[in-house]
Amino acid sequence: MIRLFRKTFFLGLILAFATIGAEAQNTNINPATVNVNALSDKQIERIISEMEKNGMSLEEAMALARARGASQMQIDQMTQRIKDYKLKNQFVGSNTNVQTSELPTTELPTTELPAELSEKVEFKATEKNKKIFGFHFFNSENLSFAPNVNVPVSDSYALGIGDEVNIAVYGASQQSYMLVVQKNGAIIIPDLGPVNVYGMSFAKASEKIKSRLISIYNGMKGNQPNTFADVSLGALKGVKVNVIGEVNLPGTYALPATASVFNALYLAGGPNENGSFRVIDLIRDGKIINSVDVYEYLIDGKTQNNVQLRDQDVIMVRPYVNRIKVAGEFKRTGLFEAKDGELVADILRYAGGFTDKAYTHVLDLYRNNTRTLSFVDVAADQYKEIELMNGDSIKAGAITERFENRISIAGAVYRPGDYQLLEGMKLSELIVKAEGLKEEAFMERGVITRKQKDLSLEAISFSPREVLNGKADVLLQREDRIQISSIFDLREARTVEIVGEVQFPGTYAWAENMKIADLIFQAGGFLENAEVSSVEVSRVLDYNETKDLTKSLLHTYQYGLDRNLKLDAEGEAFVLNAFDKVYIRRAPGYRPQGTASVQGEVKYAGEYGITRKDEKISDVIRRAGGLTPEAYVKGASLRRRIELSDAEYQAKLAIAMQDTTMNAEEVEKVQYQIVGIDLPKIMKKPGCVEDLHVLEGDQLMVPSKLETVMVSGSVLNPVAHTFTDKKKAKDYIMSSGGFAQRAKKGKVYVLYANGTTAATKGGLFGRRFPRVEPGCEIIVPEKPEVDKAANASKWLAFTSTLASLITAIAVATR
C-alpha cells in the first residue's frame, strides 16, 4: 500500500517537474533534466497540492525526489520555490477558509537569503604587532571569534529588515504564517494588518505579535484559553558592516544577523600596531551607540559591550593613547594599553601579576619626558598612586639567589640537608636537628665551609668527637656548609676478587675474618672442571713492605680443599685480606666436549664426538663406517673452524673501520678455512703425515664421483665440460673458445676438488699445464689494464730529465 502511495505521488511530482509544454501523459521524464527555475507558479501549486493530498511533508517529498535522481541543487531550488510561493500567497493549512484573493494587496518582498559570509583572511603581522597584548586573541589557531550561524536565536536578538517570522496557531484554531519584516519595519498578518517589529528584541516582538493575534483568535483570551500561538524566526537576513581605522584588515564584511562586534574584529584581524584595544566605537546611523573595551573581556571575561551588529554598522578602531612596555618577572609581558588616569596597579593587573621569582618590593619605571628619559623607583606602596604615561616601560626584577638564614649539613648524619639558622645557633644544636651522627662517622675531623664578607671561602675544621662531648663548639653563620664524612668515605673501597672455575667469578665486598671457602661460597661454588686440590691466593704487599724498593710484587699462598669447601687446618686458619685475589684453576685433564662432522659418501654421515686428543681423519671415517663405492676420494676436502681471539677480532675490526674498501660488518669472529687433504693416501696409510688430527668444529666432506671440468677466467666462453682422460688442460681451454686477448697464459692454474691447486710451469720445451681431474676448475688469470697515457707521461718526464742532465754535464766539461 505504501509503495502504491509513493508511486502515485511520484507520478504527480514528475508531471509537475516536467518542462513547460511537455505532454502530461509522458511519465518517463528524468528529474535530473528538469529546469526548476523555469517552472510556472501553477506547476509549483500542483506539487504542493500533490504533497497535501498524500499527507507528505516538504522534507519527505524532497527525499523521494532525491531517491528518483533529482540533484541537490534541484532539491534546494524546489524547496525555495515552494517557500516563496507560500509566502507570496500566504498559503495556509487546509482547516482555514481564508482565500488568496482575500489577502492584503500590499506587495510582500520575498525572503532575501544572506549574502555569502566573509571568511578570515591570513595576513603577515609585524613583530611589534605580535607583542601587543590582545593580538593573539583575534589571531590564534586555538581561539576563534568566528561567527556561528547554526545557533538558536536569543531573546535579545533585534529583528531587522528581511528577517523571516514564523507564526504557528494551534489548539481550537489552526493556522500558520510565514512573514517577512518589510522595509517599513512591519510584518503583515492577514486579517490583522501590519505589526511594527523592527529593532525590537525577539522576546518583545513575540509578546507584541501574540497580543495582536488575540483580536482575531478569541480562544487565546481569558485564563483558560483553548488556542495558542508560537512565534519563531526562520531565515535571517545577513548584515554587512564596515570595519575601519587602525585594524589589520579594514574593509566591509558580510556576517550573520546574530554577529557581534568581536565577530567583525576577528575577521578584520583585530587592531594593528597603532590601534586601540581599549576604545573601539560602534557607530550606527552616524552616532556612537557603544564603546568596546577588549580588556574587559580579556581580563575579566565581561561581554556586555559586545553587542549585536546591524546592517551598515561601522566599527571604528581608534589609535591608542597610552602604550606601556611590560618586561621582566610578570606573568604576561609585551605591550599593553592604558587609558588616561590608569595607574601602575592597573597595568600590574593586566599583566596577570608577578611570577613566583619576582622581586615585588620595587618596580623599575623608565619614562619618556619628550626630550630625555628618566628613571623612577616605584615602591610597592606607590603602585596605586603613580599614573601611567605613553611610552612608559615597566620592569620587574628577579629575587637574588641569596638566603638570609640557611645552613646545610652533609655526610654521615641521619638527615642531611638545609636547615634554618636561628639566632645564636651552634654546631652541636645542628647535629641534634639532623638526628645525630651515623655509626660510621669519622669522629676526628669535620669541616665547615664559610663565606666571608667578600664572598671568599674559609675552611674551619672541628672534631665531631669533641663537639658531642661538649669540649668544643662552633657558632654558626649564614650559608655555612658542614661536612662530616664516614670512615668509608676516607678509604679505598675494600674488595676481594675470585677468578677461574667458579659459577660467578668477579669482585666481592671484603669483610673481616673472611675465609677462602666463604668467598667461593659467595661465588656460587666450583664448576665441574675445577681443580680443587690447589687453590692459590695472591696478596699485595702491605704499607710497611712498600716503604723500600724491592723486587717483590706479591705474596702467594696455596691451599687444598674438597668440593664440600672443607680446607685443611692451615687453610681453614687463613684469613683473606682486602684486595686479595683467589685463583681456581682448571683440572689438567679436562677438555670441553668437541665434535667433528663427516658428510657425503660415507655409510653413516653425521657428527661425531672427538674421543681422544690424537684422533685422526682416518679414525673418524672408520667410525663413520668407511667410504661408499660412489665416493670420489680425490675430491675429499676438510673445512676447519677458526675462532679469532678477542684481541685478533678487535684488531681486524679496527682495520676494517679505517679502510674505506672494507666493510666492518663482514668481519666475523668465527671463520672457516679450507684445508687441502690427500684422502687416498690417508686411507692407504692411516697415521701418515697427511692424516691430520681432528679438531673441534672440523667438517670433512667426501663428494660423489664428479664428471665435469670447469673453465673460467680470461677465456672466450667460460663453461663446464665433461671430463675425459684424453683431454689436457689446454684442450679444455680451447674447447672454451681459447684464450682471451688479455689472458695470462703462463699463469694458468687448476683448483682441485679437495681445495689444493697446481700452477703452470715453464721450460725449454714450452709450458706444462697442470693435470686435470674430475671436478677441478681451470682458471685463466687476466692481465691488468695498462694506462698508456700515464706511461707516455713517465717516458716524457724521463727523457726531459735525461736531456737536462746531459746539457749540464756538457757545460761543466767545457
WOSUL-V408807 format. One record per run of one state. SS is the DSSP state (alpha for helix, beta for strand, coil for the rest). FROM is the first residue (numbers start at 1). TO is the last residue. Records with the same first field share a line. If there is no record, write none. Layout:
BEGIN
SS: FROM-TO  FROM-TO
END
This chain:
BEGIN
coil: 1-1  18-30  34-35  39-40  54-57  68-71  90-99  103-126  133-134  138-157  159-163  172-174  181-185  190-192  197-200  214-217  221-226  234-238  246-246  248-250  256-259  268-270  272-274  285-286  293-293  301-307  309-313  320-321  329-329  331-333  339-342  351-353  355-357  359-361  369-372  383-386  388-392  397-397  399-405  412-412  414-416  421-425  434-436  438-440  442-445  452-456  463-463  470-474  476-480  485-485  487-494  501-501  503-505  510-515  523-525  527-529  541-553  560-560  562-566  568-568  574-580  587-594  601-601  603-605  610-615  624-626  628-630  632-632  636-636  644-645  659-663  667-669  676-678  685-692  694-698  703-703  705-707  714-714  716-718  723-728  736-738  740-742  744-744  748-748  752-756  760-760  762-767  769-776  781-781  783-787  814-814
alpha: 2-17  31-33  36-38  41-53  58-67  72-89  100-102  127-131  135-137  202-213  218-220  261-267  294-300  344-350  380-382  427-433  464-469  516-522  569-573  617-623  633-635  646-658  664-666  679-684  729-735  745-747  788-813
beta: 132-132  158-158  164-171  175-180  186-189  193-196  201-201  227-233  239-245  247-247  251-255  260-260  271-271  275-284  287-292  308-308  314-319  322-328  330-330  334-338  343-343  354-354  358-358  362-368  373-379  387-387  393-396  398-398  406-411  413-413  417-420  426-426  437-437  441-441  446-451  457-462  475-475  481-484  486-486  495-500  502-502  506-509  526-526  530-540  554-559  561-561  567-567  581-586  595-600  602-602  606-609  616-616  627-627  631-631  637-643  670-675  693-693  699-702  704-704  708-713  715-715  719-722  739-739  743-743  749-751  757-759  761-761  768-768  777-780  782-782
END
